[in-house]
Amino acid sequence: MTAQHEIASALGRFSDPAYADTLQKMLMPHAVYLLFLFALGACVGSFLNVVAYRFPLGKSVISPPSACPKCNTRLSWRDNIPIFGWILLAGKCRYCRNPVSIRYPLVELTTALFFAGGYALMFMGDIGPIVHRSLVETNAFGIDVVKPMELTLAWDWPALVFYLVLVSFLMAASLIDFDHFVIPIRIPWAMFFLGVGLHAWLDRQGVAGSVSIDPEFAPMGMMGIGAGVGWLISMVLLRTGVFKQSFAEGSPMLDREVAERDETGSTGGPVGVSMPLKEYSKGEVRYEMRHEILFLLPPLMLAGLLGVLSMRVEAVSDVAMWLTQSNGAGGAVGAITGAAVGGLLIWVVRVFGSLLFGKEAMGLGDAHLMVGAGAIIGTGPVAMSLFLGAFAGLIHAVVLLFGSRFRSLPFGPYLAIGAILSFFLYRPFWAQYERDILAFASMIGDLFG
Ligand SMILES: [Zn+2]
């Protein structure tokens, strides 16, 4: 065997699940990974605190180094130790003794728990975005048995990468949404591009976290491409002035902001976000929606067109099928389709809700947030996360109805929770109920066809 052959066979073994399984068992125990991810999460959480504070104010998130907001003293490294720094200083600034909000260590702790918890769920509890796959093993009687393959770090580490990116971005967006009722549009778009790039690079058949479209839904991938191209067309038409921006005279005011204006006379709007606000009548809100309906038409129509073509035209159907088998292109298209499904579903709900109630229903920031999340978790999970998010949001809304005079609430954090839950639960859910759902779908199909 030549040297090249040896290298080739060694590399070949890396893509063999059985080999990955042995490798995993040889690697260090879970505790080391859990500790590492907890520490990493605490540091990322510390950075997210900075992002959530500075980003909406338009300040750089990198420099200058953090300082106490009260006395402006630069903080040294020991004041900046995540979680423990705050505990050691008993929640007070070392220099001016003013209290430091408990929110900072809480965000750090939450991120740390999310990071370590995700690892535990996937690689200790075997709950996660596992795809259909099985392992052939020879048992004690020399008979080959097919058994389902568990999630292992050596084989499924890309799923952990996707999850950590997902949690970090959603946490930043949720913190800002919670404070300002706005999601800065650059956060979900950074998530989108990162998602498409990472999936094009890391997705492999049979590896957890891959977002390639399943073969039975092959036309979905083409519909995703259609939606993407349609969105580009709409953007060009908007930039060239053919389409008009909705609410061009200012973002619609929320109940909270109207109440604030009536009390204080100020129309400051979200702190630090220089965005004009305007109070719209119900009629005006409905009227503004026509701009958004126009904007949505090209993506929706092109998605529909490509969906029909990939069911009727063999060449298009072949491309759709090829996409479900290809790693790089399939991953990128899966991410784009996830983004399109997340964004379009929320946006359509927004348009219908606003037409129905004459009040802005769901922010455009929510639609963008699901564009970003969809690019990371993929088509099925993002659809599931809308249901979970809506359910959680509904419970909170009912509570607010009785407890608070302001009925507007940031929806972003609920969608974020829904997206994280779906990342873990979609595949197990689908594996359990696939037959029932498909049977139900074909029954409905029979009723109409
Ligand atoms: Zn201070």
Boltz pocket constraint, residues with backbone or C-beta under 6 A from the ligand:
constraints:
  - pocket:
      binder: B
      contacts: [[A, 68], [A, 69], [A, 70], [A, 71], [A, 72], [A, 73], [A, 93], [A, 94], [A, 95], [A, 96], [A, 97], [A, 98]]
      max_distance: 6.0
